Amino acid sequence: MNSTTVDAPAGTIATEQSGETSINGYDGTENDKAIEDAKGDPCASVYARYLAIRSATPGDRERLVAEAQEEGERCSDDRVRAEIALVNAELALESGSLNTAITSKVKLAELAAERVMQADVLGAMEMMRAEIARRADQIDDASVRAEKAIGHYKKRGRIMRELETILKLADMKQTRATPQDLAGL
């Protein structure tokens, strides 16, 4: 799927998360209504909570992620479970320095992603690993993982995610600043 703009609520976690779908007009009232409308359908409830996560305060995000994970288990869809585990790990990575809680969330996301084995999910996992390596000043490893992620996104047709990753890779190379890196920029 290429870039698409839709009115809320719409899109899947994967397409919205990867920037392939833009959600217009989403606010707290719409979030609450979407969550209420999704009651009784665990898969729809996960997506409604995901959309709410994107505009929620940090405190509300944790609650919404926990609720989405619970609903994901009821949904019995491995792709949904993997997507919400990825969101949980990505939010944890955004929130602070590496610690055991973040490592645990990344491991859970890896386990969930292994059950799905779709290219865009593998790309997201590689980018999480690249971010962890970058934070540990292992730029060589981070660059290799980012290049793998680019290939996964390309394979799945996730153009926005591919371009975002290309830009992150360029930033890593600029930070490392070897003559070969700088010549390639």
PyMOL commands that set and color helices and strands:
alter all, ss='L'
color gray80, all
select helices_A, chain A and resi 13-17+28-37+42-55+58-75+78-95+100-116+119-135+139-156+159-176+179-184
alter helices_A, ss='H'
color red, helices_A
select strands_A, chain A and resi 4-7+21-24
alter strands_A, ss='S'
color yellow, strands_A
deselect
rebuild
show_as cartoon
